[in-house]
Amino acid sequence: MTAIVAFKSELNNDDPETATRMSEILGIDPTEWRIVFRGTIRGKSQILHYFDLVMESETNKALAPILFLRSTDENKASKIMLHKVKSDDVSANLSYVLTDFPMEPKDRILSEMSHLKVINVGQFQNGRLISDRFHNAFYDVTETVRRNANDEIFSEKPKIFRRKNRDRTKIIQDVLESVLYMKSASITQLIYKCNLNYKSAKNLLNEMISKDLLKIVEYSSIGKRYEMTDRGRKMLERLQFYINL
């Protein structure tokens, strides 16, 4: 049974050119690994983790999550350690960090200490991973520079990896930290504090309650509040430990 519970596309079938190129970069046999784009895996903590790419062995179901780290990303060390936390929680056999830039020594050392394999894809065809479809999903594309009313020049922005959505694990950490800071919080406070809309906040809080990370407490004076459980506190401590290394 596969450990991947959802994904946006399977590169082996939907984008074989990119799958082949990824296999070359990672040094794997493409016939032995399934490569999915934006894969979701449920960890031992029962939290759903989202990864840029996930490789899954067709023979022994070994997992290898992949993080794309761009040159313009802030808090690179935090992103590396969060990837480490998620990889450990899904019992990954291997874990990769792909960059479009040469890593600073401190970040490379951190990755190596965390047993993450770092590969600079910028060394391969100027960072392109062959497929325009895949390339445009992660990179900024073009901007138009108008020379005059009758003439236009199209110049390409620097190719940098990008992700549109905040990582779900980071949102869970934000919620736990907010509840810890306020001791108890209403859904309205969490919506503003964690930058969520009502529907996504409600769904996430219900899931965190079902996983025993949060609990609901009714107060006669202020109504329903969310408080942290012992399991939620342990999860937050684990996330903060890795990110603050």
Buried (B, 14 or more C-beta within 10 A) or exposed (E): EEBBEEBEBBBBEBBEBBBBBBBEBBEBEBEEBBBBBBBBBBBEBBBBBBBBBBBBBEEEEBBBBBBBBBBEBEEBBBBBBBBBBBBBBBEBBBBBBBBBBEBEEEBBEBBEEBEBBBBBBBEBEEBBBBBEBBBEBBBBEEEEEEEEEEEEEEEEEEBBBBBEEEBBBBBBBBBBBBBBEBEBBBBEBBBEBBEBEEEEBBEBBEBBBEBBBBBEEEEEEEEEBBBBBEBBBEBBEBBBEBBEE
